[in-house]
Amino acid sequence: MLGNGWIEAQCMDGEKRLGHIRGAFRKKVWIAAGDLVLLGLRDYQDSKADIILKYTADEARLLKSYGELPDNVKVNENDVGGESEDDVDVEFDIDDI
């Protein structure tokens, strides 16, 4: 969390982007480090995106079982973005699904 509704997100395409939590979404849904979110990319700003959806733990497990998430991602209630020997502190953008 960077403050004022902005987060830094590691996307599945390997890019780090600034994600903006819109006002109505910010007041209703709390986003924490390691949460799995869906980003909407901006046509005019490649380095910025808007957070469209926060996946629940159950939805993240379903995405994992459907093969939509990479194999190195561990999905459970407390740890949505998993760690492996190769990747440390990796968060994913599910916009490519």
Backbone as a ProteinNet text record, in pm:
[ID]
protein_1_A
[PRIMARY]
MLGNGWIEAQCMDGEKRLGHIRGAFRKKVWIAAGDLVLLGLRDYQDSKADIILKYTADEARLLKSYGELPDNVKVNENDVGGESEDDVDVEFDIDDI
[TERTIARY]
84.4	0	88.8	59.2	137.9	67.2	-59.9	-135.3	-226.2	-330.8	-427	-490.3	-511.1	-577.8	-489.3	-358	-265	-189.4	-166.3	-85.6	16.2	120.3	215.2	184	157.4	117.7	219.1	253.6	339	245.2	247.1	154.9	212.5	125.1	166.8	254.9	251.4	338.2	477.7	505.1	637.1	655.3	557.9	567.2	515.4	575.7	522.4	441.9	320.1	232.7	175	138.4	65.5	-82.1	-145.8	-288.2	-367.1	-474.9	-559.1	-686.6	-717.6	-841.2	-944	-1047.9	-1146.6	-1223.6	-1283	-1343.6	-1447.3	-1547.2	-1653.6	-1597.5	-1503.2	-1441.5	-1355.1	-1285.1	-1195.5	-1272.1	-1393.6	-1472.2	-1537.3	-1559.4	-1631.9	-1542.9	-1429	-1343	-1203.3	-1151.5	-1017	-918	-810.2	-706.7	-579.5	-520.5	-397.4	-286.5	-163.9	-49.7	-69.7	-45.6	-60.4	-196.6	-293.1	-424.8	-417	-500.2	-507.4	-614.4	-575.5	-668.4	-667.2	-775.2	-787.2	-764.2	-669.6	-639	-691.9	-746.7	-786.1	-678.9	-611.7	-504.2	-561.4	-488.8	-529.5	-469.4	-547.7	-499.1	-393.2	-405.6	-320.6	-204.6	-201.1	-92.6	-58.6	51	87.3	135.8	187.4	243.2	139.1	13.5	-91.9	-210.9	-284	-401.3	-503.8	-624.7	-731.5	-769.2	-789.2	-828.8	-978.3	-1012.5	-1151.1	-1215.3	-1137.4	-1193.9	-1088.3	-1129.1	-1043.4	-1098.6	-1014.4	-1057.4	-1059.9	-1162.6	-1168	-1074.3	-1050.2	-963.3	-1021.8	-1154.1	-1218.3	-1204.1	-1221.3	-1205.6	-1061.5	-966.4	-825.2	-794.5	-852.5	-833.4	-891.7	-1008.4	-1068.4	-981.1	-928.8	-839	-716.9	-664.3	-548.4	-585	-702.3	-742.6	-772.9	-816.5	-842.3	-714.5	-601.7	-474.7	-452.6	-527	-513.8	-400.3	-351.2	-239.2	-115.5	3	126.8	140.8	217.3	233.2	302.5	385.7	459.6	376.2	250.9	164.1	95.8	112.3	45.3	-80.5	-192.2	-319.3	-380.5	-398.3	-474.7	-530.5	-595	-663.3	-568.8	-448.7	-359.3	-253.4	-226	-114.7	-157.9	-204.6	-250.1	-132.1	-35.9	83.8	193.8	225.7	320.7	464.8	556.5	699.2	757.3	856	931.5	1078.7	1165	1308.1	1341.8	1270.1	1300.9	1233.1	1111.6	1034.3	1008.6	1043.6	1020.8	937.2	834.8	745.7	681.6	613.9	549.8	399.7	339.3	194.7	153.9	32.1	-8.6	-129.6	-133.8	-246.7	-320.5	-447	-523.3	-591.6	-547.9	-609.1	-595.3	-495.1	-470.5	-556.7	-643.9	-725.9	-839.7
-117.5	0	123.6	211.4	333.3	453.7	440.6	550.9	614.5	679.3	751.1	662.3	535.2	445.5	387.7	396.1	342.1	223.7	122.9	7.9	-19.4	-94	-140.5	-287.6	-322.6	-459.4	-520.4	-646	-723.1	-801.6	-770	-831.4	-960.1	-1041.6	-1169.7	-1152.8	-1036.2	-1012.6	-966.9	-966.9	-931.8	-784.9	-702.4	-558.6	-523.6	-421.3	-363.8	-241.7	-233.6	-122.3	-61.3	65.4	131.5	102.2	49.5	19.5	116.6	169.4	264.7	196.1	211.9	159.4	271.7	253.1	359.8	382	498.7	541.1	447.2	407.7	320.4	183.7	134.4	4.8	13.7	126.1	145	144.1	197	205.4	73.2	-16.4	-140.5	-262.9	-264.7	-383.1	-344.5	-417.1	-390.7	-478.6	-419.2	-492.6	-489	-606.4	-618.7	-673	-663.1	-717.7	-867.4	-916	-1057.5	-1095.5	-1003.4	-1033.8	-1045	-1129.5	-1150.3	-1057.7	-969.4	-871.1	-876	-827	-813.7	-667.4	-642.1	-505.6	-480.2	-362.2	-317.3	-222.8	-260.4	-177.3	-54.5	53.3	177.5	183.8	228.4	240.6	349.6	453.3	570.5	574.4	486.1	482	336.8	287.9	147.5	117.6	216.9	193	202.9	234.4	247	160.3	115.4	31.1	60	11.6	27.6	-108.7	-115.4	-241.2	-259.8	-370.9	-399.6	-494.2	-591.5	-696.5	-751.5	-784.5	-857.7	-999.2	-1098.3	-1237.4	-1286	-1362.6	-1426.3	-1546.7	-1604.8	-1722.1	-1838.5	-1855.5	-1963.3	-1941.8	-1817	-1787.3	-1809.7	-1773.5	-1794.7	-1943.7	-2024.8	-2170.8	-2226.3	-2176	-2221	-2183.2	-2061.4	-2020.1	-2110.1	-2146.2	-2235.7	-2374	-2425.4	-2558.7	-2560.4	-2447.5	-2438.7	-2419.4	-2400.7	-2381.7	-2240.3	-2144.4	-2005.2	-1931.7	-1987.4	-1928.3	-2014	-1953.7	-2031.9	-2134.4	-2239.5	-2348.4	-2305.8	-2201.4	-2161.2	-2076.5	-2049.3	-1971.1	-2064.8	-2035.5	-2112.9	-2037.6	-2107	-2042.7	-2108.5	-2029.2	-2071.7	-1948	-1963.4	-1851.6	-1737.8	-1770.8	-1668.4	-1622.4	-1698.7	-1668.4	-1687.3	-1579.1	-1588.3	-1585.1	-1497.4	-1492.7	-1571.8	-1688.8	-1777.5	-1746.1	-1805.4	-1789.8	-1920.2	-1908.9	-2025.6	-1987.9	-2080.2	-2050.4	-1944.7	-1943.6	-1850.6	-1715.3	-1713.6	-1591.3	-1556.8	-1434.1	-1387.6	-1260.9	-1250	-1134.4	-1107.7	-1205.8	-1192.7	-1183.4	-1078.7	-1065.6	-1075.7	-1118.4	-1144.3	-1061.8	-1022.5	-955.5	-1057.9	-1073.8	-1177.2	-1121.1	-1007.1	-943.6	-1028.6	-1115.4	-1195.2	-1320	-1341.3	-1463.2	-1449.9
0	0	0	-91.8	-103.6	-42.5	-12.7	43.5	-59	-10.2	-92.3	-199.6	-168.6	-262.4	-370.6	-356.1	-455.5	-396.9	-479.8	-440.6	-550.1	-515.8	-615.6	-640.7	-766	-800.8	-896.3	-871	-961.8	-1052.5	-1180.6	-1275.8	-1334.2	-1391.8	-1448.1	-1571.6	-1635.1	-1750	-1708.7	-1578.2	-1527.2	-1495.3	-1524.3	-1500.3	-1361.2	-1300.1	-1176.8	-1217.7	-1167	-1201.3	-1074.3	-1084.6	-977.7	-998.6	-895.8	-903.8	-819.1	-875.7	-804.5	-758.2	-629.8	-573.1	-580.8	-660.6	-677.8	-547.9	-533.7	-408.4	-351.2	-430.2	-379.8	-341.4	-417.6	-389.7	-264.4	-247	-133.2	-1.1	-2.4	119.9	157.8	60.6	87	99.8	31.2	27.2	73.3	172.9	222.9	149.6	100.9	28.2	111.2	132.4	210	120.8	168.4	95.1	76.4	-44.2	-74.7	-128.5	-129.3	-184.5	-336.2	-391.4	-535.3	-591.4	-684.7	-740.1	-892	-950.7	-1095.2	-1129.9	-1219.5	-1261	-1400.9	-1420.8	-1554.1	-1604.8	-1713.2	-1767.1	-1836.2	-1830.4	-1895.2	-2035	-2131.6	-2269.2	-2282.5	-2205	-2218.9	-2119.6	-2020.3	-1922.1	-1893.3	-1949.6	-1931.9	-1791	-1721.2	-1587.9	-1476.7	-1511.3	-1411	-1449.4	-1347.2	-1369.2	-1260.3	-1281.5	-1183.9	-1128.2	-997.1	-934.5	-956.5	-1020.4	-1055.2	-954.5	-904.9	-821.5	-727.6	-606.2	-513.3	-505	-533.9	-528.1	-383.9	-349.7	-218.6	-220.2	-103.4	-94.7	-174.7	-171.3	-247.4	-397.7	-442.6	-585.5	-629.7	-544.2	-577.4	-589.3	-500.3	-509.1	-638.3	-678.7	-804.5	-923.8	-924.3	-1032.6	-1038.7	-923.5	-916.9	-971.1	-934.2	-980.4	-1129.7	-1187.2	-1330.7	-1411.1	-1342.5	-1411	-1461.1	-1408.1	-1451.1	-1379.8	-1269.5	-1196.9	-1216.9	-1215.7	-1229.1	-1116.9	-1143.3	-1047.2	-918.5	-922.7	-803.2	-706.8	-738.5	-650.6	-552.8	-423.4	-318.6	-278.6	-278	-247.7	-124.8	-19.3	98	165.7	277.1	342.5	380.2	425.6	478.2	380.2	274.6	185	40.7	-24	-162.2	-257.4	-236.3	-319.7	-253.2	-306	-239.5	-272	-195.6	-218.8	-268.8	-355.1	-398.1	-397.5	-435.4	-437.1	-541.6	-653.6	-762	-745	-693.1	-683.8	-538.3	-501.5	-366.2	-375.6	-288.6	-285.7	-421.3	-475.7	-606.2	-587	-644.2	-648.6	-794.2	-820.9	-957.7	-996.4	-1121.9	-1182.3	-1266.8	-1246.8	-1314.3	-1439.2	-1488.1	-1604.1	-1730.1	-1737.2	-1856.8	-1864.8	-1768.7	-1767.4	-1864.1
[MASK]
+++++++++++++++++++++++++++++++++++++++++++++++++++++++++++++++++++++++++++++++++++++++++++++++++

